[in-house]
């Protein structure tokens, strides 16, 4: 199966990540030929999936930034995880990730999803949490995610952030306009997992 996971355990990954993260989106040089022989990327080019020059370069950069986050995972660990997936589950992961990476309006989302994937490879989160967190990142406004540490330190029911995090599924127990119990406006297990993953990987330190 030729997909982004094939690229993640290929000897082409390092070169792809280095070249892809260095792409200048303002320079429309014909760089796609550089990646034409790389598993997965080459197949997308041949199938015509990548058609718009700006979108092509942007997608390649996001894919490179995603893969960059799991480069330090030993190849045996990645292979062990991929071998544990049924073909159906692997296809589902692939389809979700490509969808989210294509849609991501900010490279920072590719970084976060890369960290989430790394957590799944190591088995620190399960399949459901992996897909749920990636879905939340897809729907989130990046500046709201950047506000998570401040909210964790000083969370209040009346804050704009609380409403945003409720809508994203990071806070529970807001039913019919009333808090079911106190302190209901703190992050739920999903919210805590997302915050932990981003904090442990230093994502907040690299944001503006």
TAQUI-V761868 format. One record per pair of residues at least 6 apart in sequence whose C-alpha atoms are under 7 Angstrom apart, sorted by the first residue. I is the first residue (numbers start at 1). J is the second residue. D is the distance in whole Angstrom. If there is no record, write none. Layout:
BEGIN
I/J/D ; I/J/D
END
This chain:
BEGIN
2/39/6 ; 2/40/5 ; 3/40/5 ; 4/40/6 ; 6/39/7 ; 7/13/6 ; 7/39/6 ; 7/40/7 ; 8/67/7 ; 9/75/6 ; 12/38/7 ; 16/64/7 ; 17/64/5 ; 17/65/7 ; 17/67/7 ; 17/68/6 ; 20/60/6 ; 20/61/5 ; 20/64/5 ; 21/61/5 ; 21/64/6 ; 21/65/6 ; 23/61/6 ; 25/54/7 ; 25/57/6 ; 25/58/7 ; 28/53/7 ; 35/41/6 ; 35/42/6 ; 36/42/4 ; 36/45/7 ; 44/50/6 ; 50/56/5 ; 59/101/7 ; 59/102/6 ; 62/101/7 ; 62/107/6 ; 62/110/5 ; 63/101/7 ; 65/110/6 ; 65/111/6 ; 66/110/5 ; 66/111/5 ; 66/113/7 ; 66/114/4 ; 67/114/6 ; 69/111/7 ; 69/114/5 ; 69/115/6 ; 70/114/7 ; 70/118/5 ; 78/121/6 ; 81/121/6 ; 100/138/6 ; 101/110/6 ; 104/138/7 ; 109/137/6 ; 112/198/7 ; 113/134/6 ; 115/197/7 ; 116/130/6 ; 116/197/7 ; 117/130/7 ; 119/125/6 ; 120/126/6 ; 120/130/6 ; 133/194/7 ; 136/168/6 ; 140/168/7 ; 144/161/7 ; 146/204/7 ; 148/195/7 ; 155/186/7 ; 156/185/7 ; 157/185/6 ; 162/185/7 ; 165/171/6 ; 166/172/7 ; 170/187/6 ; 170/188/6 ; 170/190/6 ; 170/191/4 ; 171/185/6 ; 171/186/6 ; 171/187/5 ; 171/188/5 ; 171/191/7 ; 172/184/7 ; 172/188/6 ; 173/179/6 ; 173/180/5 ; 173/184/6 ; 174/180/6 ; 198/204/7
END
